[in-house]
């Protein structure tokens, strides 16, 4: 059973890995065939080793059946969307909500599952596992482990120079080796999450306080930070996209940043990273996930902080602080099928502002352009670009249909943001108001055969790492905080990243703390 399973996994389930490993090699050369044979032997011996350690007589068939089914699903998403099952992707899988997961299922999965799971399960059902003596069983298992280790070493040594160069230059390929990839990544995620859950969150900015200049102000501040979802910079109208996907924002006095790089290529990575003092420049995932965020620093400085969510939560960023999960509020016609349109984030905002006492900092976490069901992210009134891809099974649509649906979703985001700006404009009699919008990561829409997001950061295309960022600062906010509007416009022409968010917000709101780095504050050069 272990031998048959490992042979099946090596030959049938590792097409993406073999394609990547053999890319650029000519099949007319004998060395290519030798390398391909060594790779198949490596895959088979690796999985034979894993199965030798996992399969025990009482549970052998159930365990192998689970692996076959899980691998069938894994190969479907890897082949269809070009995803890599690294720890960050598995963390996304573990933390996903039912509504999000449901959109990734489709009828096109059925033929794939019948071939990759149905047939192997029928074969597995014909196996009968004999009961052996303990001594013989241990002897055979030891022999299996030693044999698999020997074959594994032999396969690597046969092509050591080429293999070592491949693993050194294309480290991400290891996350295409299936099912070893998701077994390793899932183990990493569970171990890390357990360790993080036990660890006390590291305090950040314990000395945070409002600067002395606050004593001269007559109005409190109302700052709204909008976290976009899966919007890429290349389709953002304000960035010069061929389509004006942000017509309402274009009519407002926005400060738009055209060159902004995200912390990661998925929400589980980007969200904690962009709200941390560490960022991508000194990336340490464990430190980021076990430390307090920008929101805790602001709260410590005296701001009322509120996280309003229309997505999958704050990923620990708002732990211990007030939060509202709005997708549970089925408000017709904004909500259906367990999802709500982003306009729900504006519902009740007037009462929150009315009842606030002092400075208020609100985060709105949008559903935005979360795929693959882009057509569900906007009402019919925003179906401007047609024909659209009206299914989550993106391979059934042309790339133009996918782009049309995606751009319509940005049009709707533009509408929600414009309504928010108008709302903040109306609050100027009581507050100095401001809005900052930035997306968490981008999206691939079929370029280079890639869909959705989550490609390992080192090899991720710009479509997944370049994001839009735009600000609206009221005249009262500019005046009270001593900011030069023309200077900020000049800063918007420079390249920035999520690393600047933490320090820029602290600088804009003039919060003094030893963790603030003025060189990372976008607005520091524009403050009188």
LUMVO-684312 format. One record per residue (C-alpha): residue in one letter; y, z negated, x negated. Coordinates in steps of 0.001 Angstrom, whole numbers, always signed. Example, Ala and Ser with C-alpha at 12.3 -4.5 7.8 and 13.67 -1.06 7.14 Angstrom:
ATOM rest      py      pz      px
ATOM    A   -4500   -7800  -12300
ATOM    S   -1060   -7140  -13670
This chain:
ATOM rest      py      pz      px
ATOM    X      +0      +0      +0
ATOM    X   +2431    -879   -2780
ATOM    X   +1591   +2312   -4657
ATOM    X   +1913   +4501   -1556
ATOM    X   +5166   +2802    -573
ATOM    X   +6712   +3202   -4001
ATOM    X   +5702   +6881   -4165
ATOM    X   +7235   +7486    -729
ATOM    X  +10479   +5750   -1649
ATOM    X  +10747   +7623   -4966
ATOM    X  +10111  +11109   -3585
ATOM    X  +11535  +11001     -59
ATOM    X  +14364   +8453    -149
ATOM    X  +16235   +9099   -3381
ATOM    X  +17692  +12557   -2899
ATOM    X  +21326  +11439   -3466
ATOM    X  +20379   +9646   -6709
ATOM    X  +18360  +12576   -8057
ATOM    X  +21115  +15020   -7085
ATOM    X  +23693  +12935   -8947
ATOM    X  +21451  +12334  -11956
ATOM    X  +20590  +16032  -12310
ATOM    X  +24077  +17394  -11596
ATOM    X  +25166  +19953  -14172
ATOM    X  +21651  +20519  -15526
ATOM    X  +20069  +23971  -15556
ATOM    X  +16620  +24244  -13969
ATOM    X  +15784  +27046  -16380
ATOM    X  +15593  +24494  -19195
ATOM    X  +12425  +22518  -19906
ATOM    X  +14515  +19409  -20673
ATOM    X  +15775  +19348  -17065
ATOM    X  +12217  +19270  -15708
ATOM    X  +11272  +16549  -18172
ATOM    X  +14303  +14468  -17159
ATOM    X  +13558  +14961  -13441
ATOM    X   +9937  +13899  -13965
ATOM    X  +11034  +10824  -15901
ATOM    X  +13477   +9894  -13121
ATOM    X  +10754  +10152  -10466
ATOM    X   +8447   +8020  -12615
ATOM    X  +11260   +5485  -13102
ATOM    X  +11945   +5299   -9355
ATOM    X   +8268   +4943   -8491
ATOM    X   +7580   +2276  -11124
ATOM    X  +10734    +319  -10209
ATOM    X   +9767    +134   -6553
ATOM    X   +6125    -492   -7419
ATOM    X   +7332   -3543   -9352
ATOM    X   +9433   -4727   -6405
ATOM    X   +6598   -4262   -3917
ATOM    X   +4146   -5985   -6255
ATOM    X   +6361   -9055   -6042
ATOM    X   +7106   -8814   -2306
ATOM    X   +3798   -7888    -666
ATOM    X   +1347  -10711     +56
ATOM    X   -1700  -10245   +2252
ATOM    X    -629  -12157   +5396
ATOM    X   +2765  -10419   +5538
ATOM    X   +2189   -7189   +3613
ATOM    X   +2362   -4748   +6514
ATOM    X   +5308   -6409   +8339
ATOM    X   +7333   -6635   +5120
ATOM    X   +6654   -3014   +4177
ATOM    X   +7387   -1914   +7750
ATOM    X  +10789   -3650   +7647
ATOM    X  +11565   -2009   +4299
ATOM    X  +10604   +1422   +5648
ATOM    X  +12821   +1040   +8716
ATOM    X  +15750    -354   +6725
ATOM    X  +15409   +2429   +4163
ATOM    X  +15363   +5053   +6923
ATOM    X  +18720   +3771   +8186
ATOM    X  +20076   +3505   +4633
ATOM    X  +19132   +7078   +3739
ATOM    X  +20685   +8351   +6968
ATOM    X  +24115   +6908   +6179
ATOM    X  +23893   +7814   +2510
ATOM    X  +23031  +11431   +3297
ATOM    X  +25414  +11814   +6239
ATOM    X  +28502  +10027   +4922
ATOM    X  +28015   +9895   +1158
ATOM    X  +28133   +6078   +1020
ATOM    X  +27021   +3914   -1904
ATOM    X  +25166    +725   -1014
ATOM    X  +26860   -1549   -3522
ATOM    X  +27616   -5252   -2834
ATOM    X  +31014   -4508   -1253
ATOM    X  +29433   -2029   +1178
ATOM    X  +26640   -4475   +2056
ATOM    X  +29273   -7163   +2657
ATOM    X  +30870   -4767   +5146
ATOM    X  +27498   -4275   +6818
ATOM    X  +26824   -8013   +7033
ATOM    X  +30310   -8833   +8360
ATOM    X  +30621   -5945  +10836
ATOM    X  +30991   -6701  +14547
ATOM    X  +28770   -5242  +17320
ATOM    X  +31439   -2848  +18603
ATOM    X  +32028   -1430  +15127
ATOM    X  +28305   -1133  +14434
ATOM    X  +27692    +579  +17774
ATOM    X  +30022   +3437  +16888
ATOM    X  +27864   +4304  +13884
ATOM    X  +24781   +5020  +15999
ATOM    X  +24151   +8453  +17481
ATOM    X  +21403  +10703  +18768
ATOM    X  +21409  +12665  +15515
ATOM    X  +19756   +9625  +13928
ATOM    X  +16599  +10080  +15981
ATOM    X  +15026  +13045  +14102
ATOM    X  +15867  +11386  +10783
ATOM    X  +14306   +8074  +11824
ATOM    X  +11207   +9798  +13187
ATOM    X  +10635  +11485   +9823
ATOM    X  +11674   +8686   +7478
ATOM    X  +10332   +5752   +9513
ATOM    X   +8027   +7035  +12269
ATOM    X   +5567   +8955  +10086
ATOM    X   +5337   +6312   +7326
ATOM    X   +4795   +3593   +9950
ATOM    X   +1935   +5578  +11486
ATOM    X    +325   +5845   +8064
ATOM    X    +956   +2159   +7400
ATOM    X    -743   +1277  +10680
ATOM    X   -4024   +2739   +9381
ATOM    X   -4134    +412   +6370
ATOM    X   -6465   -2548   +6490
ATOM    X   -5783   -5304   +3986
ATOM    X   -8913   -6900   +2552
ATOM    X   -9031  -10606   +1851
ATOM    X   -9677  -11311   -1822
ATOM    X  -10381  -14488   -3714
ATOM    X   -7359  -16227   -5161
ATOM    X   -8474  -15503   -8716
ATOM    X   -9026  -11808   -8094
ATOM    X   -5801  -11524   -6142
ATOM    X   -3739  -13092   -8933
ATOM    X   -5480  -10944  -11525
ATOM    X   -4745   -7744   -9586
ATOM    X   -1151   -8735   -8963
ATOM    X    -598   -9508  -12623
ATOM    X   -2115   -6145  -13510
ATOM    X    +197   -4414  -11008
ATOM    X   +3277   -6119  -12423
ATOM    X   +2327   -5298  -16004
ATOM    X   +1470   -1702  -15118
ATOM    X   +4773   -1172  -13269
ATOM    X   +6734   -2728  -16131
ATOM    X   +4918    -505  -18607
ATOM    X   +5602   +2639  -16579
ATOM    X   +9222   +1597  -16097
ATOM    X   +9773   +1155  -19835
ATOM    X   +7864   +4361  -20636
ATOM    X   +9908   +6445  -18182
ATOM    X  +13163   +5173  -19677
ATOM    X  +12024   +5691  -23260
ATOM    X  +10984   +9291  -22528
ATOM    X  +14600  +10239  -21860
ATOM    X  +16414   +7203  -23269
ATOM    X  +19397   +9026  -24740
ATOM    X  +20171  +11015  -21588
ATOM    X  +19421   +8074  -19293
ATOM    X  +21589   +5595  -21221
ATOM    X  +24483   +8075  -21233
ATOM    X  +24060   +8607  -17496
ATOM    X  +24093   +4874  -16706
ATOM    X  +27015   +4281  -19065
ATOM    X  +29188   +7099  -17709
ATOM    X  +28133   +6990  -14055
ATOM    X  +27335   +3346  -13380
ATOM    X  +27762   +3840   -9646
ATOM    X  +24614   +6004   -9484
ATOM    X  +22492   +2847   -9580
ATOM    X  +23696   +2104   -6037
ATOM    X  +21990   +5294   -4846
ATOM    X  +18512   +4083   -5882
ATOM    X  +16934   +3238   -2526
ATOM    X  +15734    +685   -1382
ATOM    X  +16430   -1224   -4613
ATOM    X  +20180    -730   -4024
ATOM    X  +20461   -2554    -717
ATOM    X  +17924   -5230   -1710
ATOM    X  +19949   -6075   -4816
ATOM    X  +23332   -5809   -3068
ATOM    X  +22248   -7885     -77
ATOM    X  +20930  -10604   -2374
ATOM    X  +24226  -10605   -4284
ATOM    X  +26239  -10903   -1085
ATOM    X  +24149  -13744    +331
ATOM    X  +24222  -15696   -2940
ATOM    X  +27977  -15184   -3392
ATOM    X  +28786  -16053    +221
ATOM    X  +26697  -19216     +17
ATOM    X  +28458  -20263   -3185
ATOM    X  +31888  -19486   -1723
ATOM    X  +31152  -21368   +1508
ATOM    X  +30350  -24502    -479
ATOM    X  +33384  -24238   -2755
ATOM    X  +36696  -25777   -1749
ATOM    X  +39448  -23181   -1448
ATOM    X  +41601  -23278   -4589
ATOM    X  +45224  -24203   -3741
ATOM    X  +47866  -21616   -4631
ATOM    X  +51605  -22212   -4872
ATOM    X  +51484  -25948   -4207
ATOM    X  +55146  -26160   -5229
ATOM    X  +56277  -23521   -2715
ATOM    X  +59647  -24188   -1046
ATOM    X  +62555  -22241    +353
ATOM    X  +65194  -21431   -2237
ATOM    X  +68568  -23161   -2158
ATOM    X  +70204  -20027    -713
ATOM    X  +68512  -20746   +2617
ATOM    X  +71066  -23485   +3275
ATOM    X  +73758  -20826   +3778
ATOM    X  +71965  -18987   +6589
ATOM    X  +72753  -19327  +10262
ATOM    X  +69592  -17672  +11646
ATOM    X  +65874  -18148  +10934
ATOM    X  +63749  -15231   +9731
ATOM    X  +61220  -13286  +11775
ATOM    X  +59000  -11224   +9477
ATOM    X  +56125   -9105  +10816
ATOM    X  +53564   -7767   +8345
ATOM    X  +51419   -5029   +9892
ATOM    X  +48110   -4340   +8164
ATOM    X  +47044    -797   +8989
ATOM    X  +43412    +210   +9027
ATOM    X  +41939   +3250   +7266
ATOM    X  +45172   +5276   +7181
ATOM    X  +45443   +7477   +4101
ATOM    X  +48713   +8461   +2486
ATOM    X  +48099  +12223   +2531
ATOM    X  +48204  +12380   +6371
ATOM    X  +51228  +10103   +6795
ATOM    X  +54125  +12126   +8184
ATOM    X  +56830  +10214   +6281
ATOM    X  +55092  +11181   +3028
ATOM    X  +55777  +14884   +3558
ATOM    X  +52525  +15827   +5306
ATOM    X  +52599  +19315   +6836
ATOM    X  +52294  +17721  +10275
ATOM    X  +54893  +15204  +11347
ATOM    X  +52453  +12481  +12372
ATOM    X  +55193   +9805  +12308
ATOM    X  +58026  +11385  +14359
ATOM    X  +59317   +8131  +15871
ATOM    X  +59450   +6290  +12548
ATOM    X  +61188   +9315  +11036
ATOM    X  +64020   +8789  +13529
ATOM    X  +64458   +5165  +12419
ATOM    X  +65993   +3742   +9262
ATOM    X  +62711   +3244   +7415
ATOM    X  +62165   +2676   +3698
ATOM    X  +59028   +4685   +3002
ATOM    X  +56898   +4360    -138
ATOM    X  +54994   +7547    -977
ATOM    X  +52834   +6397   -3885
ATOM    X  +50929   +3207   -3063
ATOM    X  +47442   +2369   -4332
ATOM    X  +45045    +109   -2444
ATOM    X  +43099   -2844   -3867
ATOM    X  +39793   -1473   -2619
ATOM    X  +38117   +1150    -494
ATOM    X  +36974   -1153   +2318
ATOM    X  +38464   -3959   +4385
ATOM    X  +36189   -6679   +2996
ATOM    X  +37572   -5986    -479
ATOM    X  +41147   -4908    +207
ATOM    X  +42243   -7552   +2682
ATOM    X  +41588  -10650    +519
ATOM    X  +42812   -8762   -2556
ATOM    X  +46147   -7618   -1121
ATOM    X  +47003  -11135    +111
ATOM    X  +46073  -12776   -3188
ATOM    X  +48144  -13550   -6265
ATOM    X  +45420  -12007   -8448
ATOM    X  +45189   -8470   -7106
ATOM    X  +43370   -5507   -8618
ATOM    X  +45048   -5812  -12033
ATOM    X  +43055   -8968  -12882
ATOM    X  +40339   -8408  -10312
ATOM    X  +38016  -11342   -9854
ATOM    X  +36295  -11207   -6486
ATOM    X  +34996  -14769   -6550
ATOM    X  +38397  -16173   -7510
ATOM    X  +40137  -14133   -4802
ATOM    X  +37715  -15184   -2070
ATOM    X  +37839  -18863   -3002
ATOM    X  +41629  -19137   -3376
ATOM    X  +44388  -19604    -841
ATOM    X  +46364  -16526    +172
ATOM    X  +49982  -15490    +590
ATOM    X  +49868  -16948   +4107
ATOM    X  +49011  -20429   +2857
ATOM    X  +51909  -20291    +394
ATOM    X  +54354  -19262   +3136
ATOM    X  +53030  -21963   +5432
ATOM    X  +53488  -24535   +2683
ATOM    X  +57100  -23353   +2253
ATOM    X  +57817  -24093   +5915
ATOM    X  +57069  -20812   +7734
ATOM    X  +55155  -20794  +10974
ATOM    X  +52314  -18361  +10272
ATOM    X  +50236  -16504  +12866
ATOM    X  +47477  -13911  +12406
ATOM    X  +46935  -11592  +15404
ATOM    X  +43798   -9482  +15083
ATOM    X  +42590   -6316  +16788
ATOM    X  +39866   -5698  +14261
ATOM    X  +37136   -7659  +12493
ATOM    X  +38980  -10806  +11443
ATOM    X  +41111  -11880   +8500
ATOM    X  +38228  -12096   +5949
ATOM    X  +39244  -15628   +4955
ATOM    X  +42907  -14756   +4379
ATOM    X  +44073  -16913   +7297
ATOM    X  +41456  -19667   +7037
ATOM    X  +42818  -22896   +8470
ATOM    X  +45898  -21213   +9940
ATOM    X  +46629  -20176  +13551
ATOM    X  +44962  -16891  +14546
ATOM    X  +44368  -14869  +17692
ATOM    X  +41411  -12473  +18064
ATOM    X  +42880  -10089  +20611
ATOM    X  +39929   -7744  +20981
ATOM    X  +38260  -10368  +23164
ATOM    X  +40981  -10040  +25788
ATOM    X  +39894   -7218  +28081
ATOM    X  +43272   -6028  +29308
ATOM    X  +43002   -2794  +31277
ATOM    X  +43809     -63  +30451
ATOM    X  +44195   -1105  +26793
ATOM    X  +40615   -2368  +26343
ATOM    X  +37206    -826  +26997
ATOM    X  +33739    -863  +25428
ATOM    X  +34575   -3950  +23376
ATOM    X  +37605   -2315  +21705
ATOM    X  +41334   -2439  +22411
ATOM    X  +44113     -23  +21583
ATOM    X  +46581   -1397  +19061
ATOM    X  +49373   -1808  +21584
ATOM    X  +47624   -5040  +22585
ATOM    X  +49036   -6557  +19384
ATOM    X  +52514   -6337  +20940
ATOM    X  +51461   -7997  +24186
ATOM    X  +52720  -11570  +24331
ATOM    X  +54669  -11217  +21092
ATOM    X  +57892  -11895  +22986
ATOM    X  +56574  -15293  +24155
ATOM    X  +55449  -16200  +20638
ATOM    X  +58900  -15413  +19293
ATOM    X  +60601  -17207  +22175
ATOM    X  +58629  -20409  +21610
ATOM    X  +58849  -20388  +17801
ATOM    X  +60806  -23100  +16074
ATOM    X  +62303  -22004  +12761
ATOM    X  +61066  -19238  +10487
ATOM    X  +58154  -17153  +11775
ATOM    X  +55753  -14926   +9824
ATOM    X  +53351  -12838  +11926
ATOM    X  +50527  -10614  +10700
ATOM    X  +49286   -7860  +13024
ATOM    X  +45879   -6526  +11944
ATOM    X  +45430   -3118  +13529
ATOM    X  +42305   -1206  +14508
ATOM    X  +44249   +1856  +13382
ATOM    X  +42148   +4824  +12287
ATOM    X  +38844   +3026  +11949
ATOM    X  +36102   +5640  +11954
ATOM    X  +33986   +7388  +12786
ATOM    X  +35167   +7385  +16418
ATOM    X  +38774   +8397  +15668
ATOM    X  +39082   +9886  +19166
ATOM    X  +38812   +6384  +20650
ATOM    X  +41802   +5051  +18702
ATOM    X  +44530   +6559  +20883
ATOM    X  +45242   +7175  +24589
ATOM    X  +45077  +10701  +26027
ATOM    X  +48874  +11017  +25856
ATOM    X  +48602  +11233  +22051
ATOM    X  +45980  +13989  +21987
ATOM    X  +48477  +16421  +20500
ATOM    X  +46347  +18152  +17881
ATOM    X  +43338  +19948  +19340
ATOM    X  +40445  +20617  +19398
ATOM    X  +39333  +17127  +18431
ATOM    X  +36064  +15645  +17242
ATOM    X  +35063  +13601  +20289
ATOM    X  +31952  +11999  +18818
ATOM    X  +31148   +9490  +16122
ATOM    X  +28621  +11939  +14639
ATOM    X  +31100  +13631  +12326
ATOM    X  +28638  +16191  +10944
ATOM    X  +28582  +17821  +14381
ATOM    X  +32310  +18622  +14109
ATOM    X  +34304  +20976  +11949
ATOM    X  +36550  +19349   +9373
ATOM    X  +39615  +20538  +11283
ATOM    X  +38413  +18847  +14467
ATOM    X  +37920  +15610  +12518
ATOM    X  +41404  +15875  +10993
ATOM    X  +42925  +16581  +14416
ATOM    X  +41444  +13405  +15908
ATOM    X  +42449  +11424  +12821
ATOM    X  +46051  +12697  +12968
ATOM    X  +46286  +11863  +16673
ATOM    X  +45358   +8282  +15809
ATOM    X  +48233   +8182  +13284
ATOM    X  +50584   +9465  +15991
ATOM    X  +49592   +6473  +18078
ATOM    X  +50109   +4076  +15147
ATOM    X  +53577   +5606  +14779
ATOM    X  +54271   +4803  +18437
ATOM    X  +53089   +1189  +18115
ATOM    X  +55179    +629  +14985
ATOM    X  +58258   +2201  +16584
ATOM    X  +57898    -116  +19595
ATOM    X  +57593   -3062  +17219
ATOM    X  +60777   -2041  +15386
ATOM    X  +62620   -1730  +18700
ATOM    X  +61388   -5193  +19671
ATOM    X  +62554   -6677  +16361
ATOM    X  +65893   -4922  +16783
ATOM    X  +66336   -6731  +20094
ATOM    X  +65718  -10100  +18423
ATOM    X  +68626   -9799  +15975
ATOM    X  +70837  -12114  +17984
ATOM    X  +68513  -15002  +17169
ATOM    X  +66610  -13911  +14039
ATOM    X  +67001  -11964  +10815
ATOM    X  +64138   -9528  +11440
ATOM    X  +61981   -7334   +9217
ATOM    X  +58734   -5363   +9328
ATOM    X  +56439   -4258   +6515
ATOM    X  +53557   -1883   +7274
ATOM    X  +50817   -1077   +4754
ATOM    X  +47280    +234   +5222
ATOM    X  +44296   -1576   +3696
ATOM    X  +42549   +1554   +2360
ATOM    X  +42233   +5263   +3038
ATOM    X  +39530   +7551   +4419
ATOM    X  +37539  +10632   +3483
ATOM    X  +37351  +13304   +6168
ATOM    X  +34737  +15588   +4657
ATOM    X  +36354  +16351   +1309
ATOM    X  +33660  +16741   -1378
ATOM    X  +31052  +15948   +1260
ATOM    X  +32377  +12394   +1721
ATOM    X  +33138  +10735   +5045
ATOM    X  +34590   +7350   +6014
ATOM    X  +35266   +4986   +3077
ATOM    X  +33656   +2443    +769
ATOM    X  +32959   +4586   -2306
ATOM    X  +32874   +2358   -5430
ATOM    X  +36450   +1949   -6626
ATOM    X  +35898   +3443  -10087
ATOM    X  +34927   +6831   -8639
ATOM    X  +36732   +6706   -5293
ATOM    X  +38880   +9754   -4467
ATOM    X  +42601   +9464   -3721
ATOM    X  +41846   +9945     -32
ATOM    X  +40318   +6463     -56
ATOM    X  +42674   +4671   -2466
ATOM    X  +46150   +6050   -1637
ATOM    X  +47751   +4417   +1408
ATOM    X  +51069   +4527   +3289
ATOM    X  +53605   +1720   +3140
ATOM    X  +56880   +1592   +5039
ATOM    X  +59528   -1098   +5646
ATOM    X  +62157   -1731   +8284
ATOM    X  +64776   -4359   +7442
ATOM    X  +67462   -5209   +9964
ATOM    X  +71122   -5236   +8848
ATOM    X  +71112   -8993   +9353
ATOM    X  +68050   -9402   +7119
ATOM    X  +69552   -7206   +4403
ATOM    X  +72785   -9173   +4492
ATOM    X  +71294  -12664   +4684
ATOM    X  +68843  -12039   +1855
ATOM    X  +71337  -10145    -306
ATOM    X  +69419   -6854    -485
ATOM    X  +70912   -3458   -1376
ATOM    X  +69557    -792    +988
ATOM    X  +70312   +2124   -1378
ATOM    X  +68560    +385   -4255
ATOM    X  +65459    -228   -2127
ATOM    X  +65407   +3463   -1276
ATOM    X  +65289   +4190   -4993
ATOM    X  +62437   +1735   -5496
ATOM    X  +60474   +3566   -2803
ATOM    X  +60270   +6615   -5073
ATOM    X  +58269   +4692   -7709
ATOM    X  +54493   +4088   -7758
ATOM    X  +53351    +703   -6412
ATOM    X  +50135    -953   -5295
ATOM    X  +48712   -3748   -3172
ATOM    X  +49235   -5962   -6232
ATOM    X  +52941   -6002   -5408
ATOM    X  +52566   -7264   -1835
ATOM    X  +52116  -10990   -2564
ATOM    X  +55134  -11228   -4876
ATOM    X  +57336   -8849   -2878
ATOM    X  +56981  -10857    +328
ATOM    X  +57750  -14099   -1502
ATOM    X  +60781  -12429   -3063
ATOM    X  +62020  -10898    +198
ATOM    X  +61816  -14299   +1903
ATOM    X  +63185  -16140   -1162
ATOM    X  +60327  -18585   -1528
ATOM    X  +60373  -20407   -4856
ATOM    X  +57001  -21093   -6468
ATOM    X  +55491  -20908   -9940
ATOM    X  +53002  -18232   -8822
ATOM    X  +55799  -15783   -7985
ATOM    X  +56073  -12992  -10578
ATOM    X  +59478  -11234  -10311
ATOM    X  +58227   -8244  -12323
ATOM    X  +55789   -7513   -9464
ATOM    X  +58420   -7915   -6747
ATOM    X  +59470   -4459   -5554
ATOM    X  +62825   -5763   -4306
ATOM    X  +63739   -7987   -7262
ATOM    X  +66009   -5349   -8820
ATOM    X  +67846   -4877   -5513
ATOM    X  +68849   -8449   -4792
ATOM    X  +72487   -9484   -5135
